[in-house]
Amino acid sequence: MSMPFGYVPAEQQMRDKADYARKGIARGRSSVVLQYEHGILFVAHNASRALHKISEIYDRIGFAAVGRYNEFEALRLGGIRYADVNGYTYDRGDVTARGLANLYAQSLGMIFTESIKPYEVEIVVAEVGRSAEEDEIYKLTFDGSVTDEHGMVAIGGQAEAVAGRLKERYHDGMTLPEALQAGVAALTEPDGERPPTSQMEVAVLDRNRPHRKFLRLTGARLERLLGDTAPKAAEPEPPAAEEPKNSGPDAPTAPDGDIDTGSGD
Amino acid sequence: MATHRDLPTGMLSNLFLDTGSPSFTEFLGNYAPDLLPGRRDALATPAGADLPHATTIVAATCAGGVVMAGDRRATSGNMISQRDVEKVWRTDDFSCMGIAGTASSGIEMARLYKVELEHYEKREGRTLSVEGKANRLATMIRGNLPMAMQGLVVVPLFAAYDPEEGKGRIFSYDVAGGPYEQRNYHMIGSGSIFARGSLKKLYREDAEPQEAVLACLQALYDAADEDSATGGPDVTRSIWPIVAVITEEGFNRLPDEEVAGLVRTMLDGRMNRPDGPIAPLR
């Protein structure tokens, strides 16, 4: 039996598409998503202030993405429509990250197999629960595969290196400043400069907030959390001597700071 | 093509199509019109009087914000159909709406409106202006006009904190839409004439939020005093009016204990003076 002209075996096609998608993703900057004591923290290195990589999907669900903006924006809008239609049809409590991850998996999988060009995106869908045990974090890749993550996850160009750095610093039940500093340190290249605060996109799903749990951290609040206000840290106050130590304002650029003392693994 | 069990039939293929419009209602109208309220075929006979109706809502501006309060009674004809119905709804962090008219249609409209505001906010990454919110609600009420003609009348009252102007604003509507911006205070529903008479004398411009809350509670009491469809505070069952205060800090529905305290203060006063506080003659 003769092969038709221009025939490419399916295996080869898939490999080419996967390579293409990986290359596209590798060009972009990374993002991390990690749990902290009151919820889930999203940190992205994003030079644009208008085009977001992190977004709210629904009451308890957040979204982080890396890769091609127009592609993950389409997925984000689809996810918002999915969540709003479901929440309106049934009840707000019936919208889950699992359902959304399934939808994305189906959609990404179909695009990967059926269209010439796969989406060059990686996505995290996270849902904050009533307690840390009920939090859910899903990572989706360009071919529609889903992984259920616990504690922390990194996506983007240098995801493996970033995840490695994050793992060194991560431990359960971190405070928000600790988690933020761990996230930022993970996104910082070893021996490199920490990305300026203006290029950090940060948001939380805070389980203690009423109604909608998603909150962007910007401006003065973010600077305070990042410990940018150096003069304050310089004068240690006797009564609160322990606190400045824990929230380590100098930690972001010091990988072996005191923030990873509790990491067992 | 894979189907997604949660979604209305045929919806999945349209989820990722960008309609170009940030309106959730428009999206539903295009792809799942059955889910929208008020698009059903004309009713065989007008309905209305027999269905539960929500009654009195009052709203008043205060220093740095706005207060909205509603009684808890729903009536069908001369029957009380619910003692603890909720008629004041948080629509987003800085706005709320109260409904009078057919309770079921009103609840549906409030749910859709809430999603509409939130959908826009998530999609566009910004909150609609207060005027934008008020206009959007007007369009939804206009959409309900055919139903209103059949007896399913819904008339909301909309209140929001305007961060640009740093003050609370109130918008009213009629069955065909609106909005009509109201200065200082406004009220809707069957007891509204009595509440208006009362609040007119008790309202102080730039009063502290708590004072404005008390004035609204007095107005609701006066409405319940004269109008059988408006419920007064139910002390034996601990059912209190719903009170929402919206300021710079956002929407805050006062906890029952706090409203109970204010209601008891009011009732104590009325033990000696059943008609409530008197306004000075000059």
Interface residues (C-beta under 8 A of the other chain):
Chain A: H52 S55 E56 I57 A74 L75 L77 G78 I80 R81 Y82 D84 V85 N86 G87 Y88 T89 Y90 D94 G99 N102 L103 Q106 S107 M110 H211 R212
Chain B: M1 A2 H4 D6 L7 P8 M11 L12 L15 F16 D18 F24 F27 L28 A32 L35 R90 D93 R111 L112 V115 E118 H119 K122 R123 G125
